[in-house]
């Protein structure tokens, strides 16, 4: 995998965590409401996401990457609640 430039790490980590936490919320709401297809789809995204994060974060030596990673998680949870309400899961 190509190394991520230091100036893009905070943004990229924010985006990845944003979608990860949104997926966690959507997935949790889906399996609690017996939405089997949505549960499987979000689980598949978790697998792909995990591989990417292990590769990308292992190379991060920049403090702002951590900031983006952390803020992305918090905002992703809020988005996940809103989005799962919109799709009815």
N, C-alpha and C positions, 0 to 999 in steps of 0.2 A: 504494500500500500504506500502511496506517495505521502511524504511528510506534509503535514499541514503547516503553512506559514504562521509564524507567531502572531502576526497582526490579525489573522482570521480565527484563531483558536477561541477567543471569548465568544464570538458570534456563533461559530459552529457548535460549540459545546452548549450554548444557550438553546439553540434550535434542537439539538439532539435530546437534551433533557426535557425541554418543553414537550416534545412529542412522546417521549418515554412516559412521563408522568400523566399526560393525557391518556395514553394507552392503558396505564395502570387503572385509572379511574373508570374508563370505558369498559375495560375487561372485567373489573370487579362488579360493576353494575350489571354487565351482561350475564355473568354466571350466577349472580344472585337472583336474576329474573328469568333464568332458564332459557337464555338466548344462545343456543348451541352454536349456530353458524358464526355469530359475531364473536363468541368466545374463542373459537378455533382461529378465526382471522387475526384477532389481536394477539393470540399466543404465537402465531407464525411470525408476526412482526417483532415480538420479543426476541425470538431466536436470531433473526437477522440483526436486530439492534445490538444485542449483546456482543456479537462478533465484531461489529464496527467499533463499539466503544472500547473494547479491550485493545484493539489495534491503535485507535486514535489517542486515547488517554495515556496509554503506556509511554508515548513519546512526548507528552506535555511537560514542559519545565517552566511554564509561565504562570504566574499568580492570577492573571486576569482570565486565564482559561478556567480556573476553579470558580471565579466569580460568575462567569457565564454559565457554567455547569450548575451552580447552586440556584441562581435566579431562574434559570430555565425550568428547573424542577418545580419551584413554587408557582410560577405562572402557568405551567403546564397542567397542574392539578386543577386550578380554577377553570381553565379552558376545558379540561376533560369533563368536569361537572356540567358546564354549560352545554357542551357538544352532545353529551350523552342524553341530556334532557331534550335536545332538539331532535335527535334520531329516535327517541323513545325507548332507549335501553335502560 
